[in-house]
């Protein structure tokens, strides 16, 4: 159970780091929009939406 709780936090950290390292532009803007939505979902304990938004953020940076 502990690994399931820590995994999303690590993903949030990894996505935030990728957003911070990305060059300025529309891809970074889109990724940050999804990252912020993921933060809101995490606060609401909605892990399904959080994971969806994190995936969208990673895809936007791709």
C-alpha positions in Angstrom: 0.0 0.0 0.0 2.8 2.4 0.8 4.3 2.1 -2.7 0.9 3.0 -4.3 0.8 6.2 -2.2 4.4 7.2 -3.0 4.3 6.4 -6.7 1.9 9.3 -7.6 4.0 11.7 -5.6 7.1 10.6 -7.4 5.3 11.0 -10.7 4.2 14.5 -9.7 7.8 15.3 -8.8 9.1 14.0 -12.1 6.6 15.8 -14.2 7.2 19.1 -12.3 10.9 18.7 -12.9 10.4 18.1 -16.6 8.1 21.1 -16.8 10.7 23.3 -15.1 13.5 22.1 -17.4 11.5 22.5 -20.6 12.2 25.6 -22.7 9.6 28.3 -22.7 6.9 28.0 -25.3 3.5 26.5 -26.1 4.6 23.0 -25.1 5.7 24.1 -21.7 2.6 26.2 -21.2 0.3 23.3 -22.1 2.3 20.9 -19.8 2.0 23.4 -16.9 -1.7 23.7 -17.4 -2.1 19.9 -17.1 0.3 19.8 -14.2 -1.8 22.4 -12.3 -4.9 20.4 -13.0 -3.1 17.3 -11.7 -2.3 19.2 -8.5 -6.0 20.1 -8.0 -7.0 16.5 -8.6 -4.4 15.3 -6.1 -5.7 17.8 -3.5 -9.2 16.4 -4.2 -7.9 12.9 -3.8 -9.1 12.1 -7.3 -6.2 9.9 -8.5 -7.8 8.9 -11.8 -7.9 12.5 -13.0 -4.5 13.2 -11.5 -2.9 10.4 -13.5 -4.8 11.5 -16.6 -3.5 15.1 -16.3 0.0 13.9 -15.5 0.0 11.8 -18.6 -1.3 14.7 -20.7 1.5 16.9 -19.2 4.1 14.4 -20.2 2.6 14.1 -23.6 2.6 17.8 -24.1 6.3 17.9 -23.4 7.0 14.9 -25.7 
